[in-house]
Amino acid sequence: MRAVVQRVNGASVVVDGETVGEIVGQGLCVLVGVTHDDTPEKAAQLARKLWSVRILEGEKSCSDLGAPLLVISQFTLYGDARKGRRPTWNAAAPGEVAEPLVDEVVARLRELGAQVETGRFGADMKVSLTNDGPFTVIVEV
């Protein structure tokens, strides 16, 4: 699994004009990509990392501050544009594999005590955020 993690001061995701997920104030906006060999164990490992990674202000984590996370599925994180002019998506897991694993990340975060908002899997989403720093890291498990 691969995640692009952005430290934010507010973020939201809109589908068909409806806000389906929103966090206010300091937190993390997390784009999650799934590849073919990912497992529920990797989803749990990613959730633990996201909850405890110390990238918020003052080197704090979401668990330290009770900060919220906005988790959005993003198959394009496994796009490959090294050849030609059009990316390939061969490394991205199909939806029937990816969706339950993204749901598992969210469920595990919630089990850890996190406030988690989400996008809508497979939808055309409009994501808005204020990147705080800017601060963006890639996490792979």
C-alpha positions in Angstrom: 0.0 0.0 0.0 1.1 3.5 -0.7 -0.2 6.7 0.9 0.5 10.4 0.1 0.0 12.1 3.4 -0.5 15.9 3.6 -0.5 17.9 6.8 -3.5 20.1 6.5 -5.4 22.9 8.1 -8.8 21.7 6.9 -9.8 19.5 4.0 -12.9 18.3 2.3 -14.1 16.0 -0.5 -17.2 16.7 -2.6 -19.1 14.2 -4.8 -21.9 15.5 -7.2 -22.0 18.8 -5.3 -22.4 17.1 -1.9 -19.7 17.3 0.8 -19.1 13.6 1.7 -16.1 14.1 4.0 -14.6 17.1 5.8 -12.1 17.8 8.5 -11.7 21.2 10.2 -8.4 22.5 11.6 -5.2 20.6 11.9 -5.1 17.0 10.6 -4.0 14.8 7.8 -5.4 14.3 4.3 -4.4 10.8 3.1 -4.6 9.5 -0.4 -4.4 5.7 -0.3 -3.4 3.5 -3.3 -3.6 -0.3 -3.3 -1.6 -2.8 -5.4 -2.1 -6.4 -6.2 -0.2 -8.0 -3.3 -1.6 -5.9 -0.5 -3.4 -7.6 2.4 -5.5 -6.7 5.5 -2.3 -6.9 7.5 -0.7 -4.2 5.4 -3.8 -2.1 5.8 -3.6 -2.4 9.6 0.1 -1.5 9.4 -0.6 1.6 7.4 -3.3 2.6 9.8 -0.9 2.3 12.8 1.7 4.4 10.9 -0.8 7.1 9.9 -2.1 7.4 13.5 1.3 7.6 15.0 3.5 9.4 12.4 4.9 12.6 14.0 4.4 15.2 11.2 1.9 17.6 12.8 3.1 20.9 14.3 5.5 20.4 17.1 6.4 16.9 15.9 3.1 15.5 17.2 1.0 12.8 15.7 -2.8 12.5 15.2 -2.8 10.2 18.2 -1.0 12.8 20.4 -3.5 15.6 19.4 -6.7 13.7 18.6 -6.4 15.2 15.1 -8.7 14.0 12.4 -7.8 12.3 9.1 -9.5 12.5 5.7 -8.8 9.2 3.9 -9.4 9.1 0.1 -8.9 6.1 -2.2 -6.5 7.0 -5.1 -5.7 4.2 -7.6 -3.6 6.7 -9.6 -0.8 6.5 -6.9 0.2 3.3 -8.7 0.2 4.9 -12.2 3.4 4.5 -14.2 4.3 7.3 -16.7 8.0 6.4 -17.3 7.3 5.3 -20.9 5.3 7.1 -23.5 2.9 9.9 -22.8 0.0 8.0 -21.2 0.3 6.4 -17.8 -0.4 2.8 -17.3 -2.4 1.5 -14.3 -1.2 -2.1 -14.3 0.2 -1.9 -10.7 -3.1 -0.6 -9.3 -5.3 -3.3 -7.8 -8.8 -3.6 -9.3 -11.7 -2.0 -7.3 -13.0 -5.3 -5.9 -9.6 -5.8 -4.3 -8.8 -2.2 -3.4 -12.1 -1.1 -1.9 -12.1 -3.5 1.0 -8.5 -2.7 1.8 -9.1 1.0 1.9 -12.1 0.3 4.1 -9.8 -1.8 6.3 -7.4 1.2 6.8 -10.3 3.4 7.8 -11.8 0.7 10.2 -8.4 0.1 11.8 -7.8 3.9 12.3 -11.2 4.1 14.0 -10.4 1.2 16.2 -7.3 3.1 17.3 -9.5 6.0 18.3 -9.1 8.2 15.2 -11.8 10.5 13.9 -11.8 9.6 10.2 -13.7 11.1 7.3 -13.7 9.6 3.8 -14.3 10.1 0.2 -16.5 7.8 -1.9 -14.7 4.9 -3.5 -14.8 5.0 -7.3 -16.5 8.4 -7.5 -15.5 11.5 -9.3 -14.3 13.4 -6.2 -13.3 17.1 -5.8 -10.7 17.4 -3.0 -10.0 20.7 -1.4 -7.4 21.3 1.2 -5.0 23.8 2.8 -1.6 22.1 2.9 0.1 23.3 6.1 3.8 23.9 5.5 3.5 22.7 2.8 4.2 19.3 4.2 3.7 16.1 2.2 5.2 12.7 2.7 4.9 9.3 1.0 4.3 6.3 3.3 4.6 2.7 1.9 4.0 -0.5 3.7 
